[in-house]
Amino acid sequence: MKINIVIIDKKGKDQLYAPLVEHFKKIAKPFAQINVVELFDKEIAKAQDISPLAAQASYSRALKKQWSPSYTIALNPSSRELDSFEFAKLLKDRAQVNFFIGGAYGLEEDFVSQCNTTISLGKITLSHKLVKVVLMEQIFRGLSINHNHPYHK
């Protein structure tokens, strides 16, 4: 199984959360290959200075470049929240899953509507660096549930 996390986020030296992301990639290897793709360019930076709508449009253009035939999940704060067992069902029996995370202004409704489903990690606002860690932990927990691994208990 292959899982891609595609996120609008500045690349950089993240000494606090990057080791946790790498940890979850490593322990998930028996179940899935997990890739994190961080996207941020001059177009996105300029668009964010113009307006929230321009920013969302630039996110969609960047994220679409990473689109592939797979099961697609957009993270959207106004979507439904799942428990870990419901989350695990999203991963079950899939060859590839792509998670898409927008930038500071969220995702365009048109982009969200093209995804297979949307989920929310909660109503609180989290930094993009922390969202990656929380999502990685839930992915590993979901994989553990699906493979009867004791981690989730």
Number of C-alpha atoms within 10 A of each C-alpha: 15 15 20 18 20 22 24 24 19 14 11 8 8 9 8 10 15 15 12 17 21 16 14 19 20 13 11 19 13 11 14 18 14 24 15 17 15 15 18 16 14 8 14 23 13 13 17 20 10 11 12 17 15 18 24 23 19 25 29 23 13 20 21 12 8 14 13 11 8 16 17 20 20 24 22 22 17 12 15 14 16 13 10 14 15 11 18 20 14 16 18 15 9 13 12 18 21 24 20 26 23 26 21 15 14 19 26 18 11 10 18 20 11 12 17 12 17 20 17 15 20 14 12 7 10 12 9 17 16 16 17 21 19 15 17 22 18 20 23 22 23 25 24 18 20 17 13 11 12 9 11 15 8
